[in-house]
Amino acid sequence: MAINIEKLSSVLQNFVSSTSDVEGAAIVTPDGLPLATSLPKAIDEERAAAMSAAMPLTRRTH
């Protein structure tokens, strides 16, 4: 199954722009690599992805 990165990015951008309480969002691999992000410019997407992969809240679905 191929992942459509452009579609994921579009969905994230729409979610962030239409939800007033959300400032950013990311879809991250279990290894901490960003697949798609919609983050404020001040946030380094690779650093945020790596930190989120280290959180125990991440859910692995394999």
C-alpha positions in Angstrom: 0.0 0.0 0.0 1.5 3.3 -1.1 1.2 6.4 1.1 0.0 9.6 -0.6 2.1 12.2 1.2 0.5 15.1 -0.7 -3.0 14.0 0.5 -1.8 13.6 4.1 -0.3 17.0 4.0 -3.5 18.5 2.6 -5.6 16.8 5.3 -3.3 18.1 8.0 -3.3 21.6 6.7 -7.1 21.6 6.4 -7.4 20.3 10.0 -5.0 22.8 11.5 -6.5 25.8 9.6 -10.1 24.8 10.5 -9.5 24.1 14.2 -8.9 27.2 16.3 -7.3 25.3 19.2 -4.8 23.4 17.1 -1.6 25.2 16.1 0.1 22.3 14.3 -0.1 18.6 13.5 2.2 15.9 12.2 2.1 12.3 11.1 5.3 10.6 12.1 6.7 7.1 11.5 7.5 4.9 14.6 11.1 5.7 13.9 10.5 9.4 14.2 10.5 10.4 10.6 8.0 13.0 9.5 5.6 11.8 6.8 3.4 14.9 6.7 3.4 18.1 8.8 1.6 21.3 9.3 3.6 23.1 12.0 4.3 26.7 12.8 7.4 28.1 11.2 9.2 28.3 14.5 9.0 24.5 15.0 11.7 22.2 13.4 9.6 19.4 11.9 12.4 16.8 12.1 13.1 17.6 15.8 9.4 17.5 16.6 8.9 14.2 14.8 11.9 12.6 16.6 10.6 13.8 20.0 7.1 12.5 19.3 8.4 9.1 18.4 10.0 8.9 21.9 6.7 9.6 23.6 4.9 6.6 25.1 1.7 8.0 23.7 2.5 7.1 20.2 0.5 4.1 18.9 2.2 1.5 16.8 -0.2 -0.2 14.4 1.9 -3.1 12.9 
